[in-house]
Amino acid sequence: MTKPSLPELLHAAVTAVGGTERPGQVAMAEAVEEAIDGGSHLLVQAGTGTGKSLGYLVPALAHGERVVVATATLALQRQLVERDLPRTVDALHPQLRRRPEFAMLKGRSNYLCLHRLHEGVPQDEEEGLFDQFEAAAPTSKLGQDLLRMRDWADGTETGDRDDLTPGVSDRAWSQVSVSSRECLGASKCAYGAECFAEMARERAKLSEVVVTNHALLAIDAIEGAPVLPQHEVLIVDEAHELVSRVTGVATGELTPGQVNRAVRRAAKLVNEKAADQLQTAAEGFERLMELALPGRLEEVPEDLGYALMALRDACRTVISAIGATRDKSVQDEDAVRKQALASVESVHDVAERITNGSEWDVVWYERHDRFGASLRVAPMSVAGLLREKLFTDRSVVLTSATLKLGGDFNGVGASLGLAPEGTEGDDVPQWKGVDVGSPFDYRKQGILYVAKHLARPARDGDRGDMLDELTELIQAAGGRTLGLFSSMRAAQLAAEELRSRIPEYPILLQGEETLGELIKNFAADPRTCLFGTLSLWQGVDVPGPSCQLVVMDKIPFPRPDDPLMSARQKAVEEAGGNGFMAVAATHAALLMAQGAGRLVRASGDRGVVAVLDQRLATARYGSYLKASLPDFWFTTDRNQVRKSLAAIDAKARQTEAAEETEAADGD
């Protein structure tokens, strides 16, 4: 039988999911096939509506080797496993003459732990365990969640937290889950044969396609102990998020609460001398953390350094003591011991990392009103780690709607550890960047408006003129506005002011409800506006008339006092590069591209992206930022924009009225 061609396979898959084949999707599939066959690497930018999931799944399935697909969001993971993969596999089965298996794999803490569920949770204050179901009042939210999870456990096949609907709080889930460090291990656990996490791993080992998340991919790369099965192809979707997710996994944190928890958990498992040593070290650390330290600690202050060394040494003593003693009077001793070890080892590892003082790490102190003080340590860059761990022994495809910044892929490539495209060398990963475009006609569907007449925004300064402009834009648009703000404080101030100025247009504010509820309510009422910060820049998908104006209050550069970003910028400058462009401008370009991408989500969408920051039109770096955005029609004419918004609003109202009349006639 002749091997089916890629166009034949893609056509079958697109038909199966009820989609429409697009030129960009075909171009993407061909580029992915070429990269996989050649064992090379690919960065492919595919705009919203391209159908990029099938653009990479079809050539990957046709190749016949194991592929890992890593995504950033739960929504895309579910779409792949519940919709795209089943339909694609069914469609390709007759032509491939095989039915590829697929599975989802997450970190251990995402799965229900049967040992925790049935035996209870180790407590800090008491020996042994306690029954969380008895301890929580059955009428409390926690008690109700726990009882619901116990009922769910009897019927679930996966034990996956995300299959539990409605969901439960993090506090409730922590009562029935464990981290990889706390896990007893399948061979030592009475429930090992039924373990949901172990079953998920086994399914992954037997599958041709494994769908996971960026965090687990990072853990697999960083920790050395493989958690993902061997694979020949890695596809990273939503790849613009990868560097920040890997950085998050590689970041360590130390807080007084975390240290005191480790003290309590270890106290009754070790001898008095070891327990007292850890208690004394914890008190010394907590005392110093109450002082007002600066943000970034380019050098750890001497007294804090001594406190961290004392903490590290005390943890080391306790770890040895826990391993050397046994106490059969402790109920379910193995579980209690494992939890204590996990807590102490976590404190030890971060304290040791900070005291070692690597030039490649950034250390800083934070204080939050709600969470208190913390000491954090993160890698200056993850580029070297990604180059070494990701781009060897497999073909890697990275895709997103926003990878091409300032007109090329080199900025994103550099953050991933890749040399500029076309660079030759024995140890240089070879890669290619491809932009397959978008099915949307951005110049006809959208306007990019820069409010050039506004004063240059100052940090935390009063922006009365910006609020005046925002008010007029919302009125012209008839609501229908997604407001993307550079800080939560700016979003709150704008919401408070505009609620009093234009009460006829409801203003929803991030944080006042869950993000899901906010987006649902925003989509339901076209007169509504939604204001918020970072997660809205990337997480809102509302096609249609409810979102016809996207406003950015200012260019989202990192805060000058952001310890990690400022350290990275300084490092680039010391190496002779342009730190501002390499770090701050790249960060802003990526966020602006994501934010502008909220406007046009379907072929019928029309609207305006309004940037209320004159620097996009006046600063030298403005052209770089504009080149990173969709190719909207550009203007600084405020009157023209108001007329355009009013016309778009009027047309939307006519459509809504016609739909209401049609619905009434149908009734």
C-alpha positions as a printed Julia matrix, in Angstrom:
667×3 Matrix{Float64}:
   0.0    0.0    0.0
   1.36   3.44  -0.95
   2.15   5.69   1.99
  -0.55   8.41   2.14
   0.62  11.93   1.39
   0.56  14.69   3.98
  -2.14  16.7    2.12
  -4.39  13.61   2.06
  -3.91  13.02   5.78
  -4.45  16.69   6.66
  -7.63  16.84   4.57
  -9.0   13.74   6.33
  -8.2   15.18   9.79
  -9.64  18.63   9.08
 -12.84  17.07   7.73
 -13.13  14.88  10.83
 -13.01  17.82  13.24
 -15.45  19.83  11.13
 -12.91  22.48  10.25
 -11.82  24.3    7.14
  -8.45  23.68   5.54
  -6.4   26.88   5.45
  -3.24  27.72   3.46
  -1.38  28.57   6.68
  -2.27  25.22   8.19
  -0.98  23.37   5.11
   2.25  25.41   5.14
   2.7   24.68   8.83
   2.14  20.93   8.42
   4.7   20.82   5.61
   7.26  22.72   7.69
   6.69  20.42  10.69
   7.05  17.33   8.48
  10.31  18.67   7.05
  11.72  19.41  10.54
  10.79  15.97  11.91
  12.12  14.1    8.87
  15.34  16.1    8.95
  15.84  15.88  12.71
  16.02  19.69  12.9
  14.2   22.32  14.92
  11.41  24.69  13.94
   9.86  27.87  15.32
   6.53  28.4   13.6
   4.26  31.38  14.14
   0.65  30.55  13.33
  -1.97  33.22  13.9
  -5.3   32.69  15.64
  -7.65  30.64  13.47
  -4.88  28.81  11.58
  -5.74  25.45  13.13
  -2.22  24.86  14.4
  -3.11  21.82  16.54
  -3.79  19.76  13.41
  -0.89  21.51  11.7
   1.5   19.7   14.02
  -0.49  16.62  15.05
  -0.99  15.23  11.54
   2.7   15.21  10.47
   3.72  13.95  13.93
   1.27  11.03  13.79
   2.26  10.24  10.21
   5.92   9.99  11.23
   5.15   7.12  13.58
   7.58   7.9   16.43
   6.67   8.89  19.96
   5.87  12.58  20.29
   5.44  14.69  23.43
   3.17  17.73  23.11
   3.68  20.3   25.88
   1.17  23.13  26.32
   0.82  26.02  28.78
  -2.91  25.96  29.46
  -5.37  23.4   30.71
  -7.86  24.48  28.04
  -5.55  23.43  25.2
  -4.58  20.16  26.9
  -8.23  19.24  27.21
  -8.95  20.27  23.62
  -6.14  18.04  22.37
  -7.04  14.97  24.43
 -10.83  15.23  24.33
 -11.43  16.57  20.83
  -8.51  16.93  18.4
  -6.63  13.68  19.06
  -9.61  11.29  19.16
 -11.07  12.67  15.92
  -7.68  12.86  14.21
  -6.73   9.32  15.15
 -10.09   8.02  13.9
  -9.72   9.95  10.65
  -6.15   8.8    9.98
  -6.58   5.18  11.06
  -7.7    3.84   7.65
  -4.82   5.5    5.82
  -2.09   4.93   8.42
  -3.33   1.35   9.01
  -2.67   1.77  12.72
  -4.43   3.53  15.57
  -1.95   5.61  17.58
  -2.56   5.64  21.33
  -2.45   8.93  23.23
  -2.41   9.94  26.88
  -2.17  12.95  29.16
   0.56  13.14  31.8
   0.87  15.73  34.6
   2.86  16.2   37.77
   2.1   13.85  40.66
   0.31  16.47  42.76
  -2.39  16.72  40.06
  -3.61  13.2   40.87
  -5.64  12.0   43.82
  -3.47  10.07  46.3
  -5.35   7.01  47.58
  -3.02   6.71  50.57
  -3.85  10.26  51.66
  -7.53   9.7   50.97
  -7.84   6.51  53.03
  -5.14   6.89  55.69
  -5.36  10.6   56.44
  -2.98  13.54  56.34
   0.22  13.81  58.44
  -0.15  16.67  60.89
   2.44  19.18  62.02
   1.35  19.4   65.65
   0.63  15.76  66.45
   2.21  12.39  66.0
   0.55  10.26  63.41
  -2.18  11.26  61.04
  -5.61  12.75  61.32
  -8.8   11.97  59.45
  -9.45  15.08  57.42
 -13.04  13.99  56.8
 -13.8   13.93  60.52
 -11.85  17.09  61.28
 -13.64  19.29  58.73
 -17.16  20.32  59.61
 -19.5   18.66  57.09
 -21.35  21.96  56.64
 -18.17  23.93  55.86
 -16.96  24.48  52.3
 -13.85  22.42  53.05
 -15.91  19.6   54.54
 -18.27  19.54  51.59
 -15.36  19.49  49.13
 -13.7   16.61  50.97
 -16.89  14.54  51.04
 -17.44  15.22  47.33
 -13.88  14.13  46.55
 -14.37  10.9   48.51
 -17.47  10.1   46.46
 -15.65  11.07  43.25
 -12.74   8.79  44.11
 -15.01   5.74  43.92
 -15.92   6.42  40.29
 -13.03   8.26  38.66
 -10.81   6.39  36.23
  -8.06   9.01  36.15
  -7.91  10.63  39.61
  -6.99  13.81  37.7
  -7.95  16.97  39.58
  -9.11  18.6   36.36
 -11.7   15.85  35.84
 -13.4   16.84  39.11
 -16.2   19.28  38.32
 -16.93  21.65  39.81
 -13.39  22.08  41.07
 -12.21  22.45  44.65
  -9.91  24.87  46.45
  -6.15  24.33  46.66
  -6.57  23.81  50.4
  -9.08  21.01  49.88
  -7.02  19.34  47.15
  -3.87  19.4   49.34
  -5.68  17.07  51.75
  -5.85  14.29  49.15
  -2.69  14.81  47.08
   1.08  14.54  47.51
   4.13  16.03  45.83
   6.7   13.76  44.21
   8.92  14.25  47.27
   6.15  13.23  49.67
   5.13  10.14  47.7
   6.0    6.83  49.39
   6.68   5.17  46.04
   4.54   2.49  44.43
   6.57  -0.39  45.92
   6.21   0.89  49.5
   2.63   2.14  49.34
  -0.31  -0.11  50.21
  -2.19   1.51  47.32
   0.67   1.41  44.83
  -1.08  -1.04  42.51
  -4.09   1.32  42.2
  -2.13   4.61  42.15
  -3.59   7.09  39.65
  -0.26   8.85  39.07
   1.5    5.54  38.37
  -1.28   4.45  36.02
  -0.96   7.74  34.13
   2.78   7.12  33.72
   2.16   3.6   32.46
  -0.39   4.87  29.93
   2.15   7.44  28.75
   4.84   4.78  28.27
   2.49   2.82  26.0
   1.3    5.84  24.0
   2.58   7.32  20.78
   1.43  10.83  21.73
   1.86  12.16  25.27
   0.19  15.48  26.1
   1.75  17.3   29.07
   2.38  20.83  30.33
   5.35  23.18  30.27
   5.96  22.72  34.0
   6.41  18.94  33.74
   8.6   19.42  30.68
  10.75  21.79  32.76
  10.95  19.34  35.66
  11.98  16.59  33.24
  14.76  18.84  31.92
  15.96  20.33  35.21
  15.87  17.49  37.7
  17.71  14.9   35.65
  15.4   12.07  36.72
  13.16  11.56  33.67
   9.44  11.86  34.28
   8.48  11.8   30.6
   8.93   8.7   28.46
  11.69   8.66  25.84
  10.53  10.51  22.74
  11.9   11.4   19.33
   9.77  14.51  18.72
   8.89  17.35  21.09
   6.2   19.87  20.17
   5.84  22.92  22.39
   2.55  24.73  21.83
   1.93  28.17  23.36
   5.73  28.38  23.18
   5.81  32.1   24.06
   5.13  30.95  27.65
   7.92  28.36  27.86
  10.76  30.54  29.21
   8.63  31.98  32.03
   7.28  28.52  32.98
  10.77  26.99  33.05
  12.03  29.95  35.08
   9.17  29.41  37.54
  10.06  25.74  38.02
  13.75  26.65  38.48
  12.95  29.33  41.1
  13.43  28.52  44.78
  11.64  30.23  47.67
  12.27  30.36  51.4
   9.76  31.8   53.88
   9.58  31.77  57.7
   6.28  29.85  57.5
   7.82  27.18  55.27
  10.81  26.82  57.62
   8.63  26.61  60.74
   6.49  23.96  59.06
   9.62  21.9   58.43
  10.59  22.3   62.11
   7.19  21.05  63.33
   7.14  18.09  60.94
  10.63  16.93  61.9
  10.52  17.64  65.66
   9.09  14.32  66.83
  11.01  12.17  64.4
  14.55  13.15  65.43
  16.58  13.4   68.63
  16.26  16.48  70.82
  19.66  17.88  69.83
  18.88  17.84  66.09
  15.41  19.29  66.67
  16.79  22.13  68.83
  19.46  22.95  66.24
  16.82  23.33  63.52
  14.51  25.32  65.81
  17.31  27.75  66.71
  18.3   28.2   63.05
  14.66  28.79  62.09
  14.27  31.48  64.75
  17.42  33.24  63.56
  16.22  33.2   59.96
  12.75  34.47  60.88
  14.23  37.33  62.93
  16.29  38.56  59.98
  13.39  38.23  57.55
  11.43  40.74  59.65
  13.96  43.43  58.74
  13.42  45.64  55.69
  15.92  44.27  53.19
  16.41  45.71  49.68
  14.9   44.0   46.63
  17.76  42.3   44.8
  20.62  41.04  46.94
  23.65  41.24  44.66
  25.58  40.11  47.72
  23.78  38.37  50.56
  24.23  40.46  53.77
  26.67  38.82  56.16
  24.18  38.21  58.98
  21.63  36.71  56.58
  24.38  34.57  55.06
  25.25  33.17  58.5
  21.57  32.49  59.21
  21.2   30.6   55.92
  24.33  28.53  56.57
  23.01  27.66  60.03
  19.68  26.67  58.47
  21.4   24.57  55.78
  23.59  22.76  58.34
  20.69  22.14  60.73
  18.59  20.71  57.88
  21.46  18.42  56.91
  21.68  17.15  60.5
  17.91  16.55  60.65
  17.89  14.73  57.29
  20.55  12.33  58.58
  18.7   11.92  61.89
  15.37  11.16  60.22
  17.0    8.47  58.16
  18.68   6.88  61.2
  15.71   6.63  63.58
  12.53   4.6   63.57
   9.55   4.99  65.89
   6.81   2.42  65.52
   4.57   4.41  67.9
   3.99   6.89  65.1
   0.91   5.94  63.1
   1.76   5.32  59.42
   5.34   6.26  60.14
   6.53   6.06  56.54
   4.07   8.74  55.38
   4.85  11.05  58.33
   8.59  10.58  57.77
   8.32  11.18  54.02
   6.39  14.42  54.49
   8.88  15.69  57.07
  11.82  14.81  54.82
  10.22  16.6   51.88
   9.79  19.79  53.94
  13.3   19.75  55.4
  14.97  18.87  52.09
  13.15  21.72  50.36
  14.43  24.23  52.93
  17.94  22.74  52.77
  18.14  22.9   48.99
  17.14  26.58  48.73
  19.35  27.65  51.68
  22.31  25.81  50.16
  21.69  27.27  46.7
  21.67  30.83  48.07
  24.74  30.33  50.25
  26.65  28.83  47.32
  26.18  32.17  45.57
  26.31  31.17  41.92
  26.97  34.07  39.54
  24.21  32.6   37.36
  21.56  33.04  40.07
  19.59  36.12  41.11
  18.58  36.42  44.77
  16.0   38.87  46.08
  13.81  39.67  49.06
  10.07  40.29  48.79
   7.44  41.35  51.27
   3.7   40.99  50.6
   0.94  42.34  52.81
  -0.89  39.03  52.58
   1.9   36.44  52.31
   4.64  38.07  54.39
   8.36  38.02  53.65
  10.14  35.63  51.34
  13.61  35.06  49.93
  13.71  33.94  46.31
  16.41  32.66  43.98
  16.05  32.22  40.22
  18.39  31.56  37.3
  19.69  34.66  35.51
  18.75  32.88  32.29
  17.33  29.5   31.31
  18.67  29.76  27.75
  21.68  27.51  28.37
  19.56  24.95  30.2
  17.02  24.83  27.37
  19.7   24.58  24.68
  21.37  21.69  26.49
  18.29  19.79  27.65
  15.71  20.46  24.93
  17.55  20.66  21.63
  19.59  17.45  21.74
  18.67  13.92  20.6
  15.23  14.91  19.27
  13.47  17.21  16.86
  11.76  20.18  18.54
   8.88  22.2   17.1
   7.84  25.37  18.95
   4.65  27.13  17.91
   2.54  30.08  19.0
   0.64  33.01  17.55
   3.42  35.29  18.87
   7.01  34.17  18.25
   8.12  36.7   15.65
   9.04  39.87  17.51
  10.27  43.0   15.77
  10.1   41.22  12.42
  12.16  38.09  13.13
  12.43  35.03  15.4
  15.9   35.75  16.8
  14.7   37.43  20.0
  12.6   34.45  21.05
  15.29  32.1   19.72
  17.91  33.73  21.97
  15.69  33.28  25.04
  15.52  29.56  24.19
  19.29  29.26  23.91
  19.39  29.29  20.1
  21.98  31.21  18.08
  20.65  33.56  15.36
  18.92  31.7   12.55
  21.42  30.38   9.99
  24.4   30.28  12.37
  26.7   27.37  11.54
  28.7   25.28  14.02
  29.17  21.73  15.29
  27.5   22.38  18.64
  24.95  24.91  17.37
  21.38  23.57  17.09
  20.09  24.17  13.58
  16.67  25.76  13.38
  14.36  27.62  11.06
  11.65  30.18  11.69
   8.46  30.12   9.64
   5.52  32.53   9.78
   2.49  30.89   8.17
   0.36  34.0    8.61
  -3.26  34.21   9.69
  -6.59  33.55   7.96
  -7.75  37.0    9.09
  -7.4   40.2    7.08
  -6.06  42.35   9.88
  -5.85  45.58   7.85
  -9.58  45.36   7.08
 -10.69  43.96  10.43
  -8.77  46.09  12.89
  -7.3   49.51  13.63
  -4.2   50.14  15.77
  -4.68  53.53  17.41
  -1.97  55.29  19.41
  -3.13  58.22  21.54
  -0.16  60.38  20.57
  -1.64  63.52  22.17
  -1.53  62.09  25.71
   1.26  63.03  28.1
   4.09  60.52  28.39
   3.13  58.13  31.21
   5.18  58.45  34.38
   5.59  55.6   36.81
   2.68  55.59  39.28
   1.82  59.14  38.23
  -1.66  60.62  37.89
  -3.03  59.95  34.39
  -6.2   61.98  34.3
  -5.83  62.56  30.57
  -5.61  58.79  29.99
  -8.83  58.24  31.96
 -10.56  60.97  29.92
  -9.45  59.24  26.72
 -10.55  55.83  27.98
 -13.97  57.18  28.94
 -14.55  58.65  25.47
 -13.39  55.47  23.72
 -15.73  53.27  25.77
 -18.65  55.59  25.08
 -17.9   55.54  21.34
 -17.68  51.75  21.39
 -20.9   51.32  23.4
 -19.02  49.33  26.05
 -17.55  46.19  24.43
 -14.12  46.96  25.94
 -11.29  44.79  27.24
  -8.98  47.0   29.31
  -5.44  45.64  29.7
  -3.48  47.43  32.4
   0.19  47.35  33.3
  -0.54  46.97  37.02
  -3.41  45.87  39.24
  -3.39  49.27  40.91
  -3.91  51.0   37.56
  -6.78  48.63  36.7
  -8.46  49.24  40.07
  -8.14  53.02  39.82
  -9.55  53.03  36.28
 -12.47  50.77  37.26
 -13.32  52.9   40.27
 -13.19  56.16  38.29
 -15.12  54.93  35.25
 -17.84  53.27  37.31
 -18.73  56.73  38.58
 -18.25  58.48  35.22
 -20.18  56.09  32.96
 -22.42  53.94  35.19
 -24.45  52.86  32.14
 -21.53  50.62  31.13
 -20.85  47.9   33.75
 -17.13  47.55  34.58
 -15.95  44.09  35.6
 -12.62  43.97  37.47
 -10.19  41.08  37.68
 -10.06  39.64  41.19
 -13.67  40.44  42.05
 -14.79  37.09  40.6
 -13.03  34.04  39.2
 -11.48  34.6   35.79
 -13.89  32.12  34.21
 -16.93  33.95  35.61
 -15.57  37.32  34.53
 -15.02  36.2   30.94
 -18.44  34.51  30.85
 -20.18  37.69  32.05
 -18.13  39.88  29.72
 -19.12  37.77  26.71
 -22.8   37.7   27.74
 -23.41  41.47  27.76
 -21.94  43.62  24.95
 -22.3   46.81  27.01
 -19.93  45.4   29.64
 -16.23  46.21  30.0
 -13.59  43.98  31.6
 -10.48  45.47  33.23
  -7.49  43.54  34.48
  -3.83  42.72  34.16
  -1.45  39.99  33.0
  -3.7   36.92  32.71
  -6.22  38.95  30.67
  -3.49  39.95  28.22
  -3.12  36.26  27.37
  -6.23  34.43  28.49
  -9.33  36.04  26.98
 -10.96  34.44  23.96
 -14.2   36.29  23.25
 -15.04  36.45  19.54
 -17.94  38.59  18.38
 -19.41  41.95  19.39
 -18.62  41.79  23.13
 -14.97  42.64  22.48
 -14.57  45.34  19.83
 -12.18  47.63  21.69
  -8.96  46.43  23.34
  -7.21  49.14  25.36
  -3.64  49.03  26.71
  -3.0   51.76  29.26
   0.73  51.82  28.52
   3.56  49.78  27.03
   4.03  46.87  29.46
   7.75  47.16  30.16
   8.91  45.27  33.27
   9.02  47.42  36.4
  12.47  48.98  36.86
  12.67  47.37  40.3
  11.86  43.86  39.02
  14.89  41.99  40.4
  15.08  39.26  37.8
  14.4   41.4   34.73
  16.79  44.16  35.81
  19.5   41.57  36.53
  19.05  40.03  33.1
  19.15  43.46  31.46
  22.35  44.36  33.32
  23.98  41.06  32.32
  23.27  41.71  28.62
  24.75  45.21  28.92
  27.9   43.93  30.66
  28.33  41.46  27.78
  28.24  44.36  25.31
  24.62  43.99  24.18
  21.57  46.23  24.32
  19.94  45.16  27.58
  16.86  47.3   27.13
  16.03  45.85  23.7
  17.01  42.27  24.57
  15.01  42.11  27.81
  12.58  44.99  28.41
  11.49  45.63  24.82
  11.22  41.9   24.04
   9.09  41.38  27.16
   6.82  44.29  26.19
   6.57  43.19  22.54
   5.48  39.7   23.53
   2.79  40.96  25.89
   1.52  43.56  23.43
   1.31  40.96  20.67
  -0.67  38.71  22.99
  -2.9   41.6   24.09
  -3.59  42.81  20.55
  -4.42  39.22  19.64
  -7.51  39.41  21.88
  -9.3   41.63  19.34
  -9.74  39.5   16.21
 -10.73  35.95  17.15
 -13.03  35.16  14.18
 -13.41  36.19  10.55
 -16.34  38.5   11.31
 -14.67  40.42  14.15
 -14.05  44.16  13.75
 -12.58  46.64  16.17
  -9.79  48.81  17.55
  -6.66  48.19  19.59
  -5.99  51.47  21.41
  -2.61  52.05  23.04
  -2.83  55.01  25.43
   0.92  55.57  25.43
   2.45  58.05  23.0
   5.82  56.24  23.06
   4.56  53.61  20.61
   4.43  56.4   17.99
   7.27  58.64  19.18
  10.06  56.5   20.69
  12.81  54.86  18.65
  11.79  51.41  19.88
   8.18  52.01  18.81
   8.78  50.55  15.34
  10.11  47.33  16.9
   7.0   47.0   19.05
   4.63  47.8   16.16
   6.37  45.2   13.97
   5.51  42.61  16.64
   1.76  43.31  16.41
  -0.8   42.13  13.85
  -0.76  44.24  10.69
  -3.7   46.47  11.65
  -4.42  49.76   9.88
  -2.49  52.36  11.92
  -3.61  55.84  12.99
  -3.1   58.52  15.62
  -6.28  60.39  14.61
  -8.55  60.3   17.65
 -11.61  61.65  15.81
 -11.35  59.02  13.09
 -11.1   56.28  15.71
 -14.2   57.48  17.54
 -16.17  57.53  14.27
 -14.95  54.02  13.45
 -15.9   52.7   16.89
 -19.33  54.31  16.7
 -19.92  52.74  13.26
 -18.82  49.31  14.5
 -21.08  49.69  17.55
 -24.06  50.72  15.4
 -23.62  47.74  13.11
 -23.34  45.4   16.08
 -26.53  46.83  17.58
 -28.38  46.29  14.28
 -27.22  42.68  14.19
 -28.23  42.12  17.82
 -31.68  43.66  17.2
 -32.2   41.48  14.13
 -31.23  38.37  16.1
 -33.64  39.29  18.92
 -36.47  39.82  16.38
 -35.7   36.49  14.74
 -35.67  34.73  18.11
 -39.0   36.33  19.07
 -40.56  35.27  15.75
 -39.29  31.75  16.32
 -41.01  31.62  19.7
